[in-house]
Amino acid sequence: MRPDRVWKIVRFVITTGVIFIVWLLFSGSFDGFSLVAGLAGSILISALTYDVFIARDQANLRFFLPRPVFLVIYLGVLVAALMVSSVTMLRAVISGAISPRVVHFRTRLRSDLARMVLANSITLTPGTMTLDLNDDHLTVHWLFCHTTHSGAAGDVVKGRLEKHLRKVWL
């Protein structure tokens, strides 16, 4: 069998498995009809969307399967960043010291999933909002802008998040 055909089958099976697990979590029912209906629906949806769910060019499983230990570490770093940013936001609300700007920078993450998680983590952090993610370019509205230099702004906004995400998704 050709490698591209094998990769199609692998993407289909992974997509079906993930959708079926989500079905089980949301339905909460393990009777026969529910399992058969969930599996049939998962297969149908996977047949239509497996190419969107896992991109053809991301043939390495590490592009979309996280490394669990590093994922837990990343979640701890994200919670710490949220706490620090919340305190900074509280100070800014009290003092009124803000300098909002839109900054553009690049990320070195290769996986689309890792880039999406980075963009959402930036948006989740108080004082920043990701406006656009286009390949490896991010456009972020930053409430506490110290610099307009894209590299320096990217280093401050991404903080340690990008470094830890690179370990989660190689």
VENLIN-V967040 format. One record per backbone hydrogen bond with DSSP energy under -0.5 kcal/mol. CO is the residue of the C=O (numbers start at 1). NH is the residue of the N-H. Records with the same first field share a line. If there is no record, write none. Layout:
# VENLIN-V967040
CO=NH / NH
This chain:
# VENLIN-V967040
2=6
3=7
4=8
5=9
6=10
7=11
8=12
9=13
10=14
11=15
12=16
13=17
14=18
15=19
16=20
17=21
18=22
19=23
20=24
21=25
22=26
23=27
24=28
31=35
32=36
33=37
34=38
35=39
36=40
37=41
38=42
39=43
40=44
41=45
42=46
43=47
44=48
45=49
46=50
49=52 / 53
50=54
55=58
57=59
60=63
61=64 / 65
64=66
66=68
67=71
68=72
69=73
70=74
71=75
72=76
73=77
74=78
75=79
76=80
77=81
78=82
79=83
80=84
81=85
82=86
83=87
84=88
85=89
86=90
87=91
88=92
89=93
90=94
91=95
92=96
96=98
99=145
101=103 / 142
103=140
105=138
111=115
112=116
113=117
114=118
115=119
116=120
117=121
118=122
119=123
120=124
121=125
125=128
127=143
129=131 / 141
132=139
134=137
136=107
137=134
138=105 / 140
139=131 / 132
140=103 / 142
141=129 / 143
142=101 / 145
143=99
149=153
150=154
151=155
152=156
153=157
154=158
155=159
158=161 / 162
160=164
161=165
162=166
163=167
164=168
165=169
168=67 / 170
